Amino acid sequence: MADLSQEEWVAQLENDNNAVILDVRTQAEVNEGIIPNALHIDIYQGQGFIDEIEKLDKTKTYYVYCRSGNRSGQACAIMNQLGIEKAYNLLGGMLEWEGEID
């Protein structure tokens, strides 16, 4: 897992043709806006979160975010434990996001 600043996260994402954006916030948070094309898996689902992560393609690179960067950091650590080697946490999360949202 690596923590990336907003600038690093966006730059790396733009140049990665193997990227998946992963939103680990609650559904209520997602209803307020989501980064376009992001996959949503709520980390608060507990075992359900782990079950969904285990279904993901381990060859992909995951760019993970939440509201502040805390839950997404936890999610990246879980993903690493489950065999996903490339998981990048967005420092500051949506609180500092300056890009487009749906």
N, C-alpha and C positions, 0 to 999 in steps of 0.2 A: 504494500500500500504506500502511496505517496500523497502528501497534501500539496495541492497546487493553488496558487493565487488565482484570482479571476482571470488575469491576463494569460497566465500559463495554461490554465484549463481550457480557455477558449482557443488559444493558438494551437495547442496540441490536438484538441478535438477537430479543428478545421483541417488539419493535415493527416487525420487518421481515417482511412477508409474501412477500418475494421471496428469502428466505434459504436457503442450503445450508450445512450444517456439514460441513467436510472434515477428516478425520483423515489426516495424512501419516506416521504412525508405521509401524513394521514389523508384520508379522502377529503376531509373538510378543508385542509390546507390546499390540496390540489384544486378544489373547486374555486379557489381564489386566483388560480393561474398556475400554469405549468410550462416548462421550457418545451418548445415545439418538438414533436416526435419522441418525447421521453417515454420510457416504459415506467409504469408506476407499480411498486411493490412496497406496501406499508411495513416498515420495520417493527411496528408495534403488534403485528400479527403473530409474533412469537414463532412457534413451530411452523405456522403457515408461511412466514417469511422465509425460513430455512428451506421448506419444501419447494417454494417458488425459485429460490436462488439455485437450488440443486438442478433445476430443469434448464438453467441458462447454458448457453454455449461457452464452454471454458476457453475457447480459442479467441473469443472476442475481447476487446478492450472496453472496460466499463468506466464511465465518467459519472460519478455518484454525487447527488446533492440532497440536501434537506433545507430546513429553514435557516439554520445558523452554522452548519458544518459539523455539529456534534454527532447527531445520529448517523450522518453519512460516513463519518470516520469509523463509527462502530460497525456500520454495514460493510465497509471495505475490509475491516479486520475479519469479520465473519466470512466474507467472500474468499479471502485468502486462505482461511482455514478449510474451506470447502473446495479448494483446488483452483480457484480463479486467481491467477497470478497478476493480472493487469487490472487493478481497480484504483481509480484516482479520486480522491476526495476534494470537493470544492470548498476551500476555506471561506468562511463567511456565509456560505449558502445563499439562499434567496434574499437574505437581508441586504446583501451587497451586490446582488445580480443587477447588471446594467443592460443585459441583452433583452431580446424579444421574449414575450410570454404569450401563451394562448389562454 
